[in-house]
């Protein structure tokens, strides 16, 4: 996916990259920790993941819009 010049972050272009790295590390830790969890906890986590998936997707979409808005206002501060 390519971004147009209007969508490119000017001041905060590092945030998505570092956010992606942090997400990757946290996901690996979480997946590893789940392997050591007892079965009842694994079932609870699976149910929780299913119930929260739509909200996480929505938050991801909103987060990118907020980042674009904040980036456009950084120069004004």
C-alpha positions in Angstrom: 0.0 0.0 0.0 1.5 3.3 -1.0 0.6 6.6 0.6 0.1 9.9 -1.2 2.1 13.0 -0.1 -0.9 14.2 1.9 -1.0 10.9 3.9 2.7 10.7 4.6 3.7 11.5 8.2 6.2 14.4 8.3 7.2 14.7 12.0 6.1 11.4 13.5 7.1 9.0 10.7 9.1 6.9 13.3 6.0 6.1 15.4 4.5 3.4 13.1 7.8 1.6 12.8 8.5 1.6 16.5 4.9 0.7 17.2 5.2 -2.3 14.9 8.4 -3.4 16.6 6.8 -3.1 20.0 3.7 -5.0 18.8 5.9 -7.8 17.4 7.8 -8.2 20.7 4.6 -8.1 22.8 2.9 -10.6 20.5 5.8 -13.0 20.8 5.9 -12.7 24.6 2.1 -13.2 24.8 2.1 -16.3 22.5 5.0 -17.8 24.5 3.3 -17.1 27.8 0.1 -18.7 26.6 1.9 -22.0 26.1 2.7 -22.1 29.8 -0.8 -21.3 30.9 -3.1 -23.9 32.4 -5.9 -25.2 30.2 -8.7 -23.2 31.9 -6.7 -20.0 31.4 -6.1 -20.9 27.7 -9.8 -21.3 27.2 -10.5 -18.0 28.8 -7.9 -16.2 26.8 -9.3 -17.7 23.6 -12.8 -16.5 24.4 -11.4 -13.0 25.3 -9.5 -12.8 22.1 -12.6 -13.6 20.0 -14.7 -11.1 21.9 -12.2 -8.2 21.6 -11.1 -8.7 18.0 -13.6 -6.3 16.5 -12.7 -3.6 19.0 -9.0 -4.0 18.4 -9.5 -3.7 14.7 -11.5 -0.5 15.1 -8.9 0.9 17.5 -6.2 0.2 14.9 -8.1 2.2 12.3 -8.8 5.1 14.6 -5.2 5.1 15.8 -3.8 5.8 12.4 -6.2 8.6 11.9 -5.3 10.2 15.2 -1.6 9.8 14.4 -2.1 11.7 11.1 -4.1 14.5 12.8 -1.4 14.8 15.6 1.4 14.8 13.0 -0.2 17.6 11.1 -0.4 19.7 14.3 3.1 19.0 15.6 4.6 22.0 13.7 2.0 24.3 15.4 3.2 23.5 18.9 
